[in-house]
């Protein structure tokens, strides 16, 4: 679900002191975007929103959620009227978010 090697690499890239701010910003942005997905239709830029979410998720190691976003984006590229399971995306994000926040202190304990 979470690619902890990617999380560790990001933490090293941005520095320990800025990492918490990066995590907070990521969660805030993705929380806002994920809540608007249900109202999106392919014609309203769903593919672009999935692309944004995919990239954000990859940067913080949300592997499963990113994969679902990628699948949805690819499906819409092939067929602009394709069905994207927004409930599955939401569920995956919430599970990933909970796992991430629960395990983060254990993974990087001093």
C-alpha positions as a Markdown table, in Angstrom:
| # | Residue | x | y | z |
|---|---|---|---|---|
| 1 | Unk | 0.0 | 0.0 | 0.0 |
| 2 | Unk | 2.8 | 2.4 | 1.0 |
| 3 | Unk | 6.2 | 2.5 | -0.7 |
| 4 | Unk | 8.3 | 3.3 | 2.4 |
| 5 | Unk | 11.5 | 3.4 | 0.4 |
| 6 | Unk | 10.0 | 6.3 | -1.6 |
| 7 | Unk | 8.9 | 8.0 | 1.6 |
| 8 | Unk | 12.4 | 7.7 | 3.0 |
| 9 | Unk | 13.9 | 9.1 | -0.2 |
| 10 | Unk | 11.5 | 12.0 | -0.1 |
| 11 | Unk | 12.4 | 12.7 | 3.5 |
| 12 | Unk | 16.1 | 12.7 | 2.6 |
| 13 | Unk | 15.5 | 14.9 | -0.4 |
| 14 | Unk | 13.5 | 17.6 | 1.4 |
| 15 | Unk | 15.2 | 17.3 | 4.8 |
| 16 | Unk | 13.9 | 16.1 | 8.1 |
| 17 | Unk | 12.8 | 19.5 | 9.2 |
| 18 | Unk | 10.7 | 20.2 | 6.1 |
| 19 | Unk | 9.3 | 16.7 | 5.7 |
| 20 | Unk | 6.4 | 17.3 | 8.0 |
| 21 | Unk | 5.3 | 20.4 | 6.1 |
| 22 | Unk | 5.5 | 18.5 | 2.8 |
| 23 | Unk | 3.3 | 15.7 | 4.3 |
| 24 | Unk | 0.8 | 18.2 | 5.6 |
| 25 | Unk | 0.6 | 20.0 | 2.3 |
| 26 | Unk | 0.2 | 16.7 | 0.4 |
| 27 | Unk | -2.6 | 15.5 | 2.6 |
| 28 | Unk | -4.4 | 18.8 | 2.5 |
| 29 | Unk | -4.3 | 19.1 | -1.3 |
| 30 | Unk | -5.2 | 15.4 | -1.9 |
| 31 | Unk | -8.0 | 15.5 | 0.7 |
| 32 | Unk | -9.5 | 18.5 | -1.2 |
| 33 | Unk | -9.1 | 16.9 | -4.6 |
| 34 | Unk | -10.4 | 13.5 | -3.6 |
| 35 | Unk | -13.6 | 15.0 | -2.2 |
| 36 | Unk | -14.4 | 16.6 | -5.6 |
| 37 | Unk | -14.0 | 13.5 | -7.7 |
| 38 | Unk | -17.5 | 12.2 | -7.3 |
| 39 | Unk | -18.8 | 15.4 | -9.0 |
| 40 | Unk | -16.4 | 15.1 | -11.9 |
| 41 | Unk | -17.3 | 13.7 | -15.3 |
| 42 | Unk | -14.8 | 12.8 | -18.0 |
| 43 | Unk | -15.7 | 15.9 | -19.9 |
| 44 | Unk | -15.0 | 18.1 | -16.8 |
| 45 | Unk | -11.4 | 17.2 | -16.5 |
| 46 | Unk | -11.5 | 13.9 | -14.5 |
| 47 | Unk | -8.5 | 12.6 | -16.4 |
| 48 | Unk | -6.5 | 15.7 | -15.4 |
| 49 | Unk | -7.5 | 15.4 | -11.8 |
| 50 | Unk | -6.5 | 11.7 | -11.8 |
| 51 | Unk | -3.1 | 12.7 | -13.3 |
| 52 | Unk | -2.6 | 15.2 | -10.5 |
| 53 | Unk | -3.6 | 12.7 | -7.9 |
| 54 | Unk | -1.4 | 10.0 | -9.4 |
| 55 | Unk | 1.7 | 12.2 | -9.3 |
| 56 | Unk | 1.0 | 13.5 | -5.8 |
| 57 | Unk | 0.5 | 10.0 | -4.6 |
| 58 | Unk | 3.6 | 8.7 | -6.2 |
| 59 | Unk | 5.7 | 11.4 | -4.6 |
| 60 | Unk | 4.7 | 10.3 | -1.1 |
| 61 | Unk | 4.7 | 6.6 | -1.7 |
| 62 | Unk | 0.9 | 5.9 | -1.9 |
| 63 | Unk | 1.6 | 3.1 | -4.4 |
| 64 | Unk | -1.9 | 1.4 | -4.5 |
| 65 | Unk | -3.8 | 4.7 | -4.7 |
| 66 | Unk | -1.5 | 6.0 | -7.4 |
| 67 | Unk | -2.0 | 2.8 | -9.4 |
| 68 | Unk | -5.7 | 3.2 | -9.3 |
| 69 | Unk | -5.4 | 6.8 | -10.5 |
| 70 | Unk | -3.1 | 5.6 | -13.3 |
| 71 | Unk | -5.6 | 2.9 | -14.3 |
| 72 | Unk | -8.5 | 5.5 | -14.4 |
| 73 | Unk | -6.4 | 7.9 | -16.4 |
| 74 | Unk | -5.4 | 5.3 | -18.9 |
| 75 | Unk | -9.0 | 4.1 | -19.2 |
| 76 | Unk | -10.2 | 7.6 | -20.0 |
| 77 | Unk | -7.4 | 8.1 | -22.5 |
| 78 | Unk | -8.7 | 5.0 | -24.4 |
| 79 | Unk | -12.4 | 5.9 | -24.0 |
| 80 | Unk | -13.4 | 9.3 | -22.8 |
| 81 | Unk | -16.7 | 7.9 | -21.5 |
| 82 | Unk | -15.1 | 5.1 | -19.5 |
| 83 | Unk | -16.3 | 4.4 | -16.0 |
| 84 | Unk | -13.9 | 5.3 | -13.2 |
| 85 | Unk | -14.7 | 3.8 | -9.8 |
| 86 | Unk | -14.5 | 6.9 | -7.7 |
| 87 | Unk | -15.6 | 4.9 | -4.6 |
| 88 | Unk | -12.7 | 2.6 | -5.0 |
| 89 | Unk | -10.3 | 5.5 | -5.4 |
| 90 | Unk | -11.7 | 7.2 | -2.3 |
| 91 | Unk | -11.5 | 4.0 | -0.2 |
| 92 | Unk | -7.9 | 3.3 | -1.3 |
| 93 | Unk | -6.9 | 6.8 | -0.5 |
| 94 | Unk | -8.5 | 6.7 | 3.0 |
| 95 | Unk | -6.9 | 3.3 | 3.7 |
| 96 | Unk | -3.5 | 4.5 | 2.5 |
| 97 | Unk | -3.8 | 7.8 | 4.4 |
| 98 | Unk | -4.6 | 5.9 | 7.6 |
| 99 | Unk | -1.8 | 3.4 | 7.2 |
| 100 | Unk | 0.6 | 6.1 | 6.3 |
| 101 | Unk | -0.2 | 8.3 | 9.4 |
| 102 | Unk | -0.3 | 5.3 | 11.7 |
| 103 | Unk | 3.0 | 3.8 | 10.5 |
| 104 | Unk | 5.0 | 7.0 | 9.8 |
| 105 | Unk | 6.2 | 7.6 | 13.4 |
| 106 | Unk | 7.3 | 3.9 | 13.7 |
| 107 | Unk | 9.2 | 4.0 | 10.4 |
| 108 | Unk | 11.2 | 7.2 | 11.3 |
| 109 | Unk | 11.5 | 6.9 | 15.1 |
| 110 | Unk | 14.6 | 8.6 | 16.4 |
